Each structure stands twice: as C-alpha cells, then as structure tokens.
Amino acid sequence: MRGKGPLITLIAGAVVAVVLLALSANAAGRRDAANSAATGGDGIGVAATTAATASPTAAAGSGVARPSGSGVASISLAFAGDVLGGDASIALAVKDDHVVAYLCDGEKTEAWLQGTYTPAGTLSLSGRGGTLTATQSGGKVTGTVTAGGRTWPFTVGKVAKPSGLYRAVADVRDGRVVAGWIVLPGGRQVGIATVAGVPGTAPTLDVTSGTATLDGTQLSAAPVEGGPL
C-alpha cells in the first residue's frame, strides 16, 4: 500500500497541470479576441475611434460634418433706365448683399446712394444727395428716389455691359473730380462731373477704354459693381 502513495500523488499533479493548462489557453483566447476587435478585426473598433478623433464636432452633435463653405452663390446685377417722365435717369449696381444707386439728370442734380440688398425684400438706400425706396420683382426694380428737392417714381430693368453705372474720381488742377455716368441700353449716356463741388455735364465716356477727357484731363472710369464706394 505504501507503493501506491507516490503514484496517486503523480496522477493528482498531472490532473492539476492539465486543468491549469486549459484555463491558461482559455484566457489567452479571450485576450486575442479583445485585441482583434480593438485593432480592427471587424472594423467596429477602428470606425468608432476614427469618428471620435477625426470629427469631434460631428460625433458630439448630429453626426453630420459641417460643410467647409456657405454654398451661397455670388450675386452681381445691374439695372438702369429713365425715371417716370424721362427728365432723369437712374442706375443700380448690386454685388452680393450691397447695392449702389445713382440718380442723374445730366445737368446739376445727382445722388449717390447705398444700402443693403435683399432679393425678396425692400431696398432702402441713402446718401448725401437723397434717398431711395424700392422693391425688386420679375427682373425689375420699382420705387421712388428723392434728390435735389424732388421725388421721382421709376421702374427699371436689368441691363448687361456695356450698359450700367460708371464712376471716376481724380484730383485735377481745379480740385477733386467725381464723375458718374449711366449708360443706357442703346448707348445713350447721362452723366455729371462735379469739380471742386460744382456739378456740370460729364464728358462722353468711351466705354471700351473706360476713359473720358475733361478740360484736357483724362479721367479713368470703372464700372460700379455694387460694392461700397
């Protein structure tokens, strides 16, 4: 009987070793599975990490990244025509959300006006020379403009270059010159050149070169695109 003791001990030790080996293999399998999921074995772990680190704003909000730009198209428009009755002309130039208007009778009454442009709203412009209130509909601007102590109603349509509004500013011997031209469809021009505060009929503008000659001095004019003057 004493010979059986070491044999039983040996068998018991072998059983314990087998059990420990099985437990170790099971634990290693669980670690491998966890590592595989975390490093992209099924794509879920990687996707979650990417979403959280590459776009924290999107992950914290709706999950949709914000666009890089506004997507709003730039606006560039020009309107020109005669006021009701035909004794003055008016032009408007629009660039995005800003609009410039110029009223001119070709002799002594003029007004440079500015304001905010809203396609579906009311235009309310002002300047030293007067005020303008109008609305845009169907490719036309309709309203009233006040300048030189008078108020004119008008309706003017869209125009394409070379029609539109032009302006020149220069310093000459007699003082500062500010000249404005309204070029109407068909080529007719209405303009005033004010020299040292005194208005007078503007010289003819060459719309191709953008130049006009006033008392021997060449003026360089540029189209008014609608931005702030």
Secondary structure as the mmCIF struct_conf table of DSSP 4:
data_model
#
loop_
_struct_conf.conf_type_id
_struct_conf.id
_struct_conf.beg_label_comp_id
_struct_conf.beg_label_asym_id
_struct_conf.beg_label_seq_id
_struct_conf.end_label_comp_id
_struct_conf.end_label_asym_id
_struct_conf.end_label_seq_id
TURN_TY1_P TURN_TY1_P1 ARG A 2 GLY A 3
HELX_RH_AL_P HELX_RH_AL_P1 LYS A 4 ALA A 38
TURN_TY1_P TURN_TY1_P2 THR A 39 GLY A 40
BEND BEND1 GLY A 41 GLY A 43
HELX_RH_AL_P HELX_RH_AL_P2 ILE A 44 ALA A 54
HELX_RH_AL_P HELX_RH_AL_P3 PRO A 56 ALA A 60
TURN_TY1_P TURN_TY1_P3 GLY A 61 SER A 62
BEND BEND2 GLY A 63 GLY A 63
HELX_LH_PP_P HELX_LH_PP_P1 ALA A 65 PRO A 67
BEND BEND3 SER A 68 GLY A 69
HELX_LH_PP_P HELX_LH_PP_P2 VAL A 72 SER A 74
STRN STRN1 SER A 76 ASP A 82
STRN STRN2 VAL A 83 VAL A 83
TURN_TY1_P TURN_TY1_P4 LEU A 84 GLY A 85
BEND BEND4 GLY A 86 ALA A 88
STRN STRN3 SER A 89 LYS A 95
TURN_TY1_P TURN_TY1_P5 ASP A 96 ASP A 97
STRN STRN4 HIS A 98 CYS A 104
BEND BEND5 GLY A 106 LYS A 108
STRN STRN5 GLU A 110 THR A 116
TURN_TY1_P TURN_TY1_P6 PRO A 119 ALA A 120
BEND BEND6 GLY A 121 GLY A 121
STRN STRN6 THR A 122 GLY A 127
TURN_TY1_P TURN_TY1_P7 ARG A 128 GLY A 129
STRN STRN7 GLY A 130 SER A 137
TURN_TY1_P TURN_TY1_P8 GLY A 138 GLY A 139
STRN STRN8 LYS A 140 ALA A 147
TURN_TY1_P TURN_TY1_P9 GLY A 148 GLY A 149
STRN STRN9 ARG A 150 LYS A 158
TURN_TY1_P TURN_TY1_P10 LYS A 161 PRO A 162
BEND BEND7 SER A 163 SER A 163
STRN STRN10 GLY A 164 VAL A 172
TURN_TY1_P TURN_TY1_P11 ARG A 173 ASP A 174
STRN STRN11 GLY A 175 VAL A 183
TURN_TY1_P TURN_TY1_P12 PRO A 185 GLY A 186
BEND BEND8 GLY A 187 GLY A 187
STRN STRN12 GLN A 189 VAL A 195
TURN_TY1_P TURN_TY1_P13 ALA A 196 GLY A 197
STRN STRN13 VAL A 198 THR A 201
HELX_LH_PP_P HELX_LH_PP_P3 ALA A 202 LEU A 205
STRN STRN14 ASP A 206 ASP A 206
TURN_TY1_P TURN_TY1_P14 VAL A 207 GLY A 210
STRN STRN15 THR A 211 LEU A 214
TURN_TY1_P TURN_TY1_P15 ASP A 215 GLY A 216
STRN STRN16 THR A 217 SER A 220
STRN STRN17 ALA A 222 PRO A 223
BEND BEND9 GLY A 226 GLY A 227
#
